């Protein structure tokens, strides 16, 4: 089964994703990018990462740049979640290497289709 890492400071997002993706993949949750990086360094490698942008300690865009700048994880597809409608931010995330950018609140079935496409 494919593995998906969800990085979001709101556990409710993980709970929603768990309901809709439980049959598609195995989900792991980290509440901030620092913990996600530790999890990756522990030898875990997901097939996909779903990350919020607005988080404490390290922002999602900093996390994305860190991932794409590290040869160990640069090939992992990343979906960025944002509660802010900004074409500038969307463009920046896509140019930085995000594979998709989805606005919150999102349609869970649409997100499921996008996850399946990337897996």
N, C-alpha and C positions, 0 to 999 in steps of 0.2 A: 504494500500500500504506500502511496506517495505521502511524503511528509511536508507539512506546511507550518512555518513559524509565524505566529501572530505577535506583533509588537505594538502595544497600545496601552496607554496609562489608564484606560477605562476597561475594566474587566467585562462590562456589559457587551462591548463589541465582540469579545472572544466568545461569550455565551451565545450571541446571535449566530456568529459564524459556525460554532459547534453544531447548532441545530441544523443548519442548512448544508454543512459540508461533511457531517459525520460519516456518510456512506461513500464519500469521494476520496477522503484522505485522513491521515492521522495528524491531529493538530497539537501544537505545543504553544504555550503562552508565556510571554515575558512582558512585564509591565513597563520596561524601559529599555532603550537601546544598549545601555551598559550591560545589563543582565543578558541581553540577547547576544552580545559580543562574547561574553564569558561562556555562554552556552555553546556558541560556535567553536570557541577555542578548546572546549572540552571534547572536541572531535565529532560533534553533531553536524550533519549537513542536510538541510532541508532541500526539497525540490522547488520550493517557492517561499517567498517571504512577503507577508502583508504587513505594512507598517503605517501607523499614523504619522502625521507630520508635526503636529503641535504636542510636544511632550516635554516634561522637565528633564533636567540633567543633560540631555543631548536631543536635539531636534531630529525629526525624521529625515530632513534633507542632509544634515550632517552624517547621520547613520548611512544613508544611501551613498554618499560620497565615500565614506569609509569602506563600505562593502565593495563598491566598484573600483576602488583604488587598491584593493587587496587581491592578489592573484588567486588566493584560496577560494574566494567567494564571488569574484566578479562575474562569474557565469550563471549565478543563481538569479532567476527572474524575480522581480520585485514589483508589487502593486502598492502604490501609495494611496492612503486615505486622507481626505482633508474635509474639514467642515467649512472651509472658505472657498467661495466661488471666485477664482482668480485665474484668468487665462495666462497671465504672466507666470504665476506659480506653476501651473500645469506645464507650461512650456519649459520652465527651468528644470522641473523634475524629469520630464521626458528627455531633455538634452543631457541631464546628468546620468542617465542610464535606467530610469524607471521604465518598466515594460507596460505599465498602465497607471492611470490616475482616476480615482473614483471619489465622487463627492459624498459626504455624509449629510443627512441620512441617505443610505443607499438602498436600492431595491435588492433584497437578498437573492432572488432568483437570477437577476442580472449579474451580480457578483459571482454567483456559483458558475454561471456560463463563462465568465472571464477567467475564473480560476481553472476550470476544466480545459480551456483553450491553452493556458500556459503550462499546464501539467502534461 
